[in-house]
Amino acid sequence: MTDLAPVTSARSPRQAVQNVLAALPGRSADPLVCPFLRRAIETGLVAPGATPDEANRCAALTAPISPSSLQQELMCLVGAHAGCPRYRQGSEAIAAGLGVAPARSRVPAAAQLVAAVVVVVLVGAVALAMWRGGGTPGSPGGVGSSGPPVALASSASPSASPVTTVTPTPSPSPTPTPTFPPSPTPSAPPAPTPSTVAPTPSASGSLASHWAGLPKCPGSQACYIYTVKSGDTFYGIASYFGTTGVALEALNPQIKNPSLIHKGDQIKVPPPPG
């Protein structure tokens, strides 16, 4: 996705990779968003928005894929993207282009040897306990037996523990349930007055009725003009008029960031189907 020339201003190989990730063309300006996330438009891949979008693509590897909305919300649009396998593979590809060796385990060989010895000792202790108790789990005195456990190592006889007598707690008497008089039946609310306000993307109804009352675009353009209302979103408007976010962006090139629309903005929508 970018020129992988060495970054000479970095203080370490890891910093060099981070510098390349920060300079990737088309990445989001938000550092919490995955640097490989892009939004697909007709002319190519551009920076993504701040919310999940069906047009978003993961471009970490050669072939971009379409992450689900849930994956975008939980991984791609937050700092958790650092744990994504595709992010790690993309970072490793950048490191290889810079000539940076992959990170190795920082656990010294001596510590690994000690860990192996501890495992061997634990296995030997379990085998010894099985041999002393009869060699079969579940036998009297053996491992897993219901009888008294076998002490593997003890320097002194344990003192007898005092027996604690538990006094049962008396159960509380049930509290009588109070009886309340029946509640009066509420009267039916008055029928609502029919509204003359044009439908918004949150209203219900047949798809063809969504264009009712909308003015046509001036000239010979085959479209209608919708005025943004409070609570509307760009992709909610697209779904309301039976189209996609990508098609609505192509019809409204004046909107640079679909995530930032305001009440009163005018958006062109395609004509009703059929």
MOJOUR-V90628 format. One record per helix or strand. SS is the DSSP state (~ for helix, > for strand). FROM is the first residue (numbers start at 1). TO is the last residue. If there is no record, write none. Layout:
SS;FROM;TO  SS;FROM;TO
//
This chain:
~;13;22  >;37;41  >;44;47  >;56;58  >;65;65  ~;69;76  ~;79;83  ~;85;98  ~;109;132  ~;207;211  >;215;216  >;223;227  ~;234;240  ~;245;251  >;266;270
//
